[in-house]
C-alpha cells in the first residue's frame, strides 16, 4: 500500500510523481509547504493546550518521542 510506504519513510515520493515534468513538480512545492506549515501549527496548538492544562514537558516529550529538554527547546 502506497500510504504505508510513505508513512514508513517520509522521504518516499508519492507514487506517480516520476511521470511529472519539472514544472509540475515545482508547482507541487508550495502546496506541500502549506501542508507542512498547517501540520506544524496543529502540533504547536496541541502542545500549547497540554501545557495550559499543566501537563509536564516530560510527558509531552514522551508523547513526541523525544526528551523533555528537546520538547521544551522546540515548543517552549
N, C-alpha and C positions, 0 to 999 in steps of 0.2 A: 504494500500500500504506500503510495507516494507521501501521504501525510505522516505516516510513521517514520519514513526515512528522513523527511525534513525535520521533524521534531527531534529525532535521534542525533542528527548532525545538522545544526542550523546553517552550516556553510554550504549545504547541498542546494544548488539552484533548483527552482521549480521546474518540473517536467515541461517540456515544450519550449523552453527559452532558447535551446540550441538552434532552433529554426528562425529565431528573430534576428533581424539585422541590427547593426549598431544603433541606429536611430530609434528603433523600437525599444531596445534595451535601455538606452539613455532616457527615453520617455517614461520608463518604469521607475527610475530612481526617485523622483520627488514623491510619488505616492508611497513608495517604500519608506522613505524618510518620515513622511507624515504618520504612517502606521507605527513606526518605532517611537516617535515622539508621543503619540497618544498612549501607547503602552507604558512608556516611561512615566507619564503624568498619572496614569492609573495606579501604577505601582507606588509612586510617591504618595498619592492620596490614601492608599491602604496603610502605608507606614505611618502617615500623619494621624490617621484615625486610631490606629493601635496605640500610638504614643499619647493621644489625647485621653485614651482610656486607662493610661497608666501602665501599659504593657512594657516590660523591660526591653532594653536593647539586646540582652542575651536571648530572650525568647524570640524576638524579631530576627536576630541573626540566625538562630536555628531554623526558623521558617524560610529564610532566604538561602540557607545552605552556606553561610559564612559566619565568621566570628562576630562577636558583639562589637568589637572595635571596628571591623570593616563595615558593619551595618551603620554604625554611628558616623563614621567618616563619609560614607556615601549619602546618607539621608539626614544626618543630624544638623 
